Amino acid sequence: MTTIVWFRQDLRTEDHPALLAAAEAGPVLPVFLWHPESEGHWAPGGATRWWMDRSLRALAARLAALGSPLLVRTGDPVKALPELARESGATRVHWSRRYEPAAVRQEERLIDALDAAGIGHASFNSALLYEPHEPRTGSGMPYKVFTPFWKACRAIRVPERPHPAPKALHAPERVPGGVTIDSLGLRPAISWDAGLAAEWNPGETGAAARLKTFLDGAVGRYAEGRDFPDRPDTSRLSPHLHFGEIGPRQAWHAVADAMQRGDDAHRRSADKFLSELGWREFAHHVLANFPRTADEPLRAEFKRFPWRTDPAALRAWQRGRTGYPLVDAGMRELWHTGWMHNRVRMVVASFLVKHLLVSWNEGAAWFWDTLVDADLANNSLGWQWAGGCGADAAPYFRIFNPVTQGQKFDEAGAYIRRWVPELARLPDEALHAPWEAPPLVLVQAGVDLGVTYPRPIVDHGAARAGALAALAAFSGKPLPDEG
Ligand SMILES: Cc1cc2nc3c(=O)[nH]c(=O)nc-3n(C[C@H](O)[C@H](O)[C@H](O)COP(=O)(O)OP(=O)(O)OC[C@H]3O[C@@H](n4cnc5c(N)ncnc54)[C@H](O)[C@@H]3O)c2cc1C
């Protein structure tokens, strides 16, 4: 009895219950179907496609080593999977559940198509510790605030231990023809990806190596170090988790086990990391239960917010040319590596939404195209948090000051100097606000404002006042007196 295992955002063999159950039942036909149209207007962006190209190759090699190579095809899974079952003689299809709105609708249509064709099917959870329907408030509703959500999750159960990979896979006798990964055209047509290739190793082995590096070092420093963008103190597991090259149960138990072995500080750090995995759970809970939030604010009144259309400002932000060094460093890190430190993500997002009054949707779309960890749930939550219009969001009147954020979290300027090298020779005290530096200091550092590095595209004080006035006018409410 052959089972098709349809791979989606679960590009691994360890802790993959759909694959394990198929392997225990008989021959396995592993399949990947490329059909960006299924994702609607959230089709994979450039950085995602780059990652997927490499991750698929890694998965194909791993499956071939286990005994049943990956079959790659193009086409709508709702049609392609019943067809493949007919061609291969498979009697069942297995997959890992996804929770994004388009993916949920696709699964519903697939189930109808398989039922109509008399083909068996089963879906499994490999992506989350707690599925979106599990935690519920006392009145049976989904959560909109993180702390009670996470408390409720932790009360449900300790996350299950991860499952092992199948020891071997038996290939079916009849294997239909497929296409090559090359033919999917996922690689960039022009070469912009050297920075990504230098930073990342997509695939299950790369994910395991990242986790090991984290466990060997940063996990003990995480609680304190995670806010400083020049320190290697976060796990950088986000793209691996997004593509399912490592599952949250694996990350959870590896860190929880390490926690048992360490001192108090170590335990505090590890616990903080586990709660960040909780934010990932929360993001999926919110998107699955409020599916419109990929495009619309959870707080519906924000649909009427009078965002500005300012293509020049948006472009300056995208290119890292706002004149605010921390913002520019973050946007350039993103462009070069496909990733940005969380603290800086919060600062650049606040800058776009509040200083420039450009909609969070524009920011989410740019991140979608450029992040290697672009994830509809996490990205929507992050942007709506920054915009003050989502679940557990920062209040609108709290506006990050990009200068003081830099002074606090990149005090010696190592992060800014790395990503904005034209400012590298400025002394620390001038680095975060070069426009305030005496002319002689600028000349000595080779900085010619407006020529070698932009002047600020907005004045912080004026932008802050403008954002607060816009909110007051929008909400009709006086604002709290907040510094
Ligand atoms: C505006 C904005 C947009 C964002 N877009 C994305 C996105 O598209 N994809 C994405 O994975 N994360 C996104 N984040 C969340 C966060 O910035 C990244 O998950 C984190 O920086 C990844 O680095 P890391 O793996 O080293 O994280 P670690 O600090 O090591 O955390 C471990 C894991 O926990 C999860 N996690 C951590 N913080 C968050 C969070 N705030 N929300 C949800 N999950 C979290 C991630 O899966 C992460 O890999 C966004 C945040 C903001 C403010």
Ligand as a Chemical Component Dictionary entry (heavy atoms), coordinates in Angstrom:
data_LIG
# 
_chem_comp.id                   LIG 
_chem_comp.type                 NON-POLYMER 
_chem_comp.pdbx_formal_charge   0 
_chem_comp.three_letter_code    LIG 
# 
loop_
_chem_comp_atom.comp_id 
_chem_comp_atom.atom_id 
_chem_comp_atom.alt_atom_id 
_chem_comp_atom.type_symbol 
_chem_comp_atom.charge 
_chem_comp_atom.model_Cartn_x 
_chem_comp_atom.model_Cartn_y 
_chem_comp_atom.model_Cartn_z 
_chem_comp_atom.pdbx_ordinal 
LIG C1  C1  C 0 7.928  43.907 12.007 1  
LIG C2  C2  C 0 8.335  42.482 12.323 2  
LIG C3  C3  C 0 8.238  41.503 11.342 3  
LIG C4  C4  C 0 8.600  40.179 11.628 4  
LIG N1  N1  N 0 8.503  39.231 10.635 5  
LIG C5  C5  C 0 8.825  37.943 10.908 6  
LIG C6  C6  C 0 8.730  36.941 9.901  7  
LIG O1  O1  O 0 8.297  37.184 8.773  8  
LIG N2  N2  N 0 9.124  35.676 10.224 9  
LIG C7  C7  C 0 9.584  35.350 11.476 10 
LIG O2  O2  O 0 9.926  34.184 11.711 11 
LIG N3  N3  N 0 9.643  36.270 12.453 12 
LIG C8  C8  C 0 9.296  37.556 12.209 13 
LIG N4  N4  N 0 9.402  38.493 13.205 14 
LIG C9  C9  C 0 9.710  38.056 14.589 15 
LIG C10 C10 C 0 11.208 38.045 14.986 16 
LIG O3  O3  O 0 11.821 39.251 14.650 17 
LIG C11 C11 C 0 11.986 36.881 14.370 18 
LIG O4  O4  O 0 11.307 35.667 14.555 19 
LIG C12 C12 C 0 13.384 36.756 15.018 20 
LIG O5  O5  O 0 14.105 37.953 14.886 21 
LIG C13 C13 C 0 14.119 35.617 14.355 22 
LIG O6  O6  O 0 15.425 35.522 14.833 23 
LIG P1  P1  P 0 15.897 34.273 15.693 24 
LIG O7  O7  O 0 15.525 33.014 14.999 25 
LIG O8  O8  O 0 17.318 34.486 16.020 26 
LIG O9  O9  O 0 14.977 34.426 16.981 27 
LIG P2  P2  P 0 15.146 33.876 18.467 28 
LIG O10 O10 O 0 15.159 35.063 19.350 29 
LIG O11 O11 O 0 16.235 32.914 18.576 30 
LIG O12 O12 O 0 13.725 33.161 18.704 31 
LIG C14 C14 C 0 13.498 31.780 18.426 32 
LIG C15 C15 C 0 12.315 31.626 17.508 33 
LIG O13 O13 O 0 11.125 32.106 18.124 34 
LIG C16 C16 C 0 10.276 32.692 17.144 35 
LIG N5  N5  N 0 10.089 34.109 17.461 36 
LIG C17 C17 C 0 10.942 34.917 18.116 37 
LIG N6  N6  N 0 10.409 36.151 18.248 38 
LIG C18 C18 C 0 9.199  36.107 17.655 39 
LIG C19 C19 C 0 8.156  37.060 17.465 40 
LIG N7  N7  N 0 8.249  38.318 17.933 41 
LIG N8  N8  N 0 7.048  36.680 16.792 42 
LIG C20 C20 C 0 6.913  35.413 16.338 43 
LIG N9  N9  N 0 7.868  34.469 16.492 44 
LIG C21 C21 C 0 8.986  34.811 17.142 45 
LIG C22 C22 C 0 10.975 32.544 15.805 46 
LIG O14 O14 O 0 10.493 31.393 15.171 47 
LIG C23 C23 C 0 12.429 32.399 16.214 48 
LIG O15 O15 O 0 13.208 31.703 15.278 49 
LIG C24 C24 C 0 9.039  39.835 12.938 50 
LIG C25 C25 C 0 9.135  40.843 13.919 51 
LIG C26 C26 C 0 8.800  42.148 13.626 52 
LIG C27 C27 C 0 8.911  43.203 14.687 53 
# 
loop_
_chem_comp_bond.comp_id 
_chem_comp_bond.atom_id_1 
_chem_comp_bond.atom_id_2 
_chem_comp_bond.value_order 
_chem_comp_bond.pdbx_ordinal 
LIG C1  C2  SING 1  
LIG C2  C3  SING 2  
LIG C2  C26 DOUB 3  
LIG C3  C4  DOUB 4  
LIG C4  N1  SING 5  
LIG C4  C24 SING 6  
LIG N1  C5  DOUB 7  
LIG C5  C6  SING 8  
LIG C5  C8  SING 9  
LIG C6  O1  DOUB 10 
LIG C6  N2  SING 11 
LIG N2  C7  SING 12 
LIG C7  O2  DOUB 13 
LIG C7  N3  SING 14 
LIG N3  C8  DOUB 15 
LIG C8  N4  SING 16 
LIG N4  C9  SING 17 
LIG N4  C24 SING 18 
LIG C9  C10 SING 19 
LIG C10 O3  SING 20 
LIG C10 C11 SING 21 
LIG C11 O4  SING 22 
LIG C11 C12 SING 23 
LIG C12 O5  SING 24 
LIG C12 C13 SING 25 
LIG C13 O6  SING 26 
LIG O6  P1  SING 27 
LIG P1  O7  DOUB 28 
LIG P1  O8  SING 29 
LIG P1  O9  SING 30 
LIG O9  P2  SING 31 
LIG P2  O10 DOUB 32 
LIG P2  O11 SING 33 
LIG P2  O12 SING 34 
LIG O12 C14 SING 35 
LIG C14 C15 SING 36 
LIG C15 O13 SING 37 
LIG C15 C23 SING 38 
LIG O13 C16 SING 39 
LIG C16 N5  SING 40 
LIG C16 C22 SING 41 
LIG N5  C17 SING 42 
LIG N5  C21 SING 43 
LIG C17 N6  DOUB 44 
LIG N6  C18 SING 45 
LIG C18 C19 SING 46 
LIG C18 C21 DOUB 47 
LIG C19 N7  SING 48 
LIG C19 N8  DOUB 49 
LIG N8  C20 SING 50 
LIG C20 N9  DOUB 51 
LIG N9  C21 SING 52 
LIG C22 O14 SING 53 
LIG C22 C23 SING 54 
LIG C23 O15 SING 55 
LIG C24 C25 DOUB 56 
LIG C25 C26 SING 57 
LIG C26 C27 SING 58 
# 
